[in-house]
């Protein structure tokens, strides 16, 4: 988005906001003046009492007295504080004030981003500088109480996938934990920028920071509310599973067996994540996760039967769903769709198996020849592409590739195909 366009958006946004607030204020005054004298006085008294009650419930904004006069404005921060003070005096809610301040703050950085001219290192440095200054700028604009009110709401929203009831003390504790995590993230971003830590060290530090945060959140909320806040509770998981099985028509007994299998899988996965600290480069970790996936698939197949299980797998696959949606447009039929699905699943399995072999060799201290890896990846990718093109024809195959339904790893890369 261009600097000029962003400034236009900010200007229009602020003008519309100001005009709206003025219109509301005039409408209220008009309603009071239209009342008979006695009623108008009563209405004004009632309105004043209501305003006093509302103000009593709002945080103190004593900082307003320190706001600069318009003639004293010497910086974007001064102008932002002046604008927020005037809007607050007109009765604009704190959340809306925060939105105005945040947009205005971000617009002030546009010229610095534009000056990077696509240089990724400079862009990263500017982004980090903006992130590190954001809290102070928002605090200056909103005042300490206004900033805390807005920021705590934002941090709690980020910390929980599903909102749960918390006390004021619990909310404050979770907020402090989230700010600690935020500060650690900024420190690690700074380390990455400065080159004082490599990517492996930074990723491990990120994992540890998040692990500590969620462990502390669990201590604050307790097991039941913590699971609900992260959508790990039984009610959410059961609802999610019912949605996945909507087209399978399972019996109550089958559903309970599958739900139990999912619970066991998730619990084991959490234990492995904790044991290996979420390190996907560990050969043991990969072996354990693959074994867990296989065991769950086998249990699903036992409960549903082979035919229903395979149909269920297909329904869950976004590539399969996309092919069914556009089969006429792409020149496909059920037979061709099944062929693509099975070919890509086998191709993906080959990648996972090969990656596990490489991790095993590395864990044993053996070196891995890069050219050998590239040759193998090129070989299995070429075989899969040739098989699909031969079976589908060039036109259908090219449409699948253009729509990213079938994708193959690049030489030297072991990222999993998305199918």
C-alpha positions, 0 to 999 in steps of 0.5 A: 500500500502506498504512503500517499494512499495510507495517508488518505485513508488516515485523513478520511478516517479521522474526518469521518470519525470527527464529523460523526462525533460532532453529529452525535453531540449536536443531536443530543443538544438538539433533543434537550433544547426541544424539550419544555423548560422543566423537562429540559432541565430534568433531562439535563440533570438526568444526563449529567447524573448518567455522565457522572456515573459513566465517568465513575466507571471509566479509568482516570484520565488525569493526564488530559491536563498535560495535553499540549495546546494546538500552538504547542504541537511540535511532533506527530506524537504531540498532534496525536495526543491533542487529537485523542484529548479532543475526541475523548472530551467529545465522549468517544469511547476508549477503544475507538480512541485507541484505533484512531491512535494506532492507525495514526501511529502506523501511518507515521512509519510509512515513509521509513518503510518506503525508504527501504526500497525492498531491502529486507534487512532494512525492512526488518530493522524498521519493523522491529523499531516500530514494534518496539516503540508502539507501546510508548507511543500508544501510552503517550496518546491514550494516557497510562490508564487508557493504554492499560485498559485497551492493551489488556483487552488486546493481550487477553484476546491474543492469549485465549482462543476462546474467552473464559471468565476471569477475575480482575486479578487473573486478568491482570496476571495473564496480561503481565505474562503476555507482556513478558512474552511480548518483550521476549519476542522483541528481544529475540527479533533483535538478536536475529537482526543483530546476528547474535543468535542463529535461527536454531537458537532463536526457534528454541528460545521461542518454543521455550518462551511459549511453553513457559507462558502457557504453563503459567497460564494453566497455573492461573486458570486451572486445567478446565478453564485453560483447556477451554481458553485454548479450545482443548476442552472436551466440548469443543473437541467433540463439536469439532469432531462431529463437524468432521464426521457430519457426512459419515453418519456414525453411530453414538458408539462409533463416535465415542470410540473415535472421540476417545482415540482423539483424546488419547492422541492429543494427550500423547502429542502434548506429552511428546511436545513437552518431552522434546520441547517441540523440536521437529529436528529430533529423529525420535520426535518424528518417529513418535509423531508418525507412530501416533498418527498411524495408530490413530488412523488404524483406530479410525479404520477399525471403527469406521471400516476401510471404505468409510475411513478412506472416504472420510480421509478424502473429505478432509483433504482440501485438494480432494475437495477442490478437485470435486468442486472443479472436476468438470472445469478441469476435465476430471472424473471420480477415477482421475480424482482418486488417482491424483489423490492416491498418487499425491498421498504416496508421494507425500509419504515418500517425503516423510519417510525420507526425512525420517531416514535423514534425521536418523542418520544425522542423530547417529552423527553421519553426514548427509550428502546434499547432492544425494538428497537433491537427486532423490527429491528430483527423482521422486518428484519427476516420477509423480509428475510423469505418472499424473501427466500421463494419466490425466493428460497435459491440459488437466495436469497443468490446471491442477498445477496452476491452481496449486492442487498438486505441488512438488518439493524443490530440489534440496527442500524437504518441505511437505507438499500441501496435498 
